[in-house]
């Protein structure tokens, strides 16, 4: 018997029991929809997280004071990096766009009758570009203002909201720990992460922060931006060698600084988010297995109900392989129908979550093929035993069956 004829027989059998077919396929529908929607939500969360992290700068190498493996030591209090180190790196290290030293501490800001606590970050004039900060209005401080340690400040969007809700802050003077600073610029809002708000800080010249505000001669970190991401490792090694020579560290001695690669941190976040996506997809995939068990159960019931039909077909010359193929086709059809409806439902759920919840979702072709392929595979796997059982029925016993 041709496959086409077996397909028509299987389809007629499923249509004759429409409600039972639908309820059997329901497990596959829910399973496929769950896999697609969970993977799309997880992938959307991963892309959103990486996109948000990339706002803080890409291709960045950060030099921190102190030994990386030293425990219970805060780099804020280690005094092994100087402002001159940043200048020397920018001048002598190749393949970089620029370098910017930083010092940072919390401080109280006050304007009129309003006050707030925020982070004051002393930086170089290239820091804004390195950290992907763009100005909404005003300007960044100049090289002359850094050299002369002028009291000027560029403030974040959250600071503007807290201290200047009704007026333009450009040209106004705010107090930073009791000292007046002229506001010369406002950064565009980046948006807060769950643990950090980049807009809740102000930027002042690094020399101003060192000499006039914090009273320190060292820097707490140096950010260096590579021209190309593929050069990060080479630049990292060059910086390490350069600073060891500059700091007079002999061979075999441990460095008094450590160099971090931002791409490694970004990749770690991406891998963690990807693992979370796979976890969600795996949990949703369990429902596909439950749906497969449902298919096996219904197919066994169907074989019991159609025992005499199977016996008659065998008696008039049907081969075992044809009986097996017929029931296997029925099982796969249920999975195929359930998978198709599940794909549409999964896409609908993903779009609904995106529109109503404001959560970015990404429905990829890969997730659709994965869910659909797995559903068909489940149909074949769980349909094989009932089909084999039907094919191995004894025709005499089958004809006697009531």
Secondary structure, 3 states (H helix, E strand, C coil): CCHHHHHHHHHHHHHHCHHHHHHHHHHHHHHHHHHHHHHHHHHHHHHHHHHHHHCCCCCEEEEEECCCCCCCCCHHHCCCCEHHHHHHHHHHCCCEEEEEEEEEEEEEEEECCEEEEEEEEEECCCHHHHCCCCEEEECCCCHHHHHCCCCEEEECHHHHHHHCCCCCCCCCEEEECCEEEEEEEEECCCCCCCCCCCCCEEEEEHHHHHHHHHCCCECCEEEEEECCHHHHHHHHHHHHHHHHHHCCCCCCCCCCEEEEEHHHHHHHHHHHHHHHHHHHHHHHHHHHHHHHHHHHHHHHHHHHHCHHHHHHHHHCCCCHHHHHHHHHHHHHHHHHHHHHHHHHHHHHHHHHHHHHHCCCCCCCHHHHHHHHHHHHHHHHHHHHHHHHHHHCCCHHHHHHCC
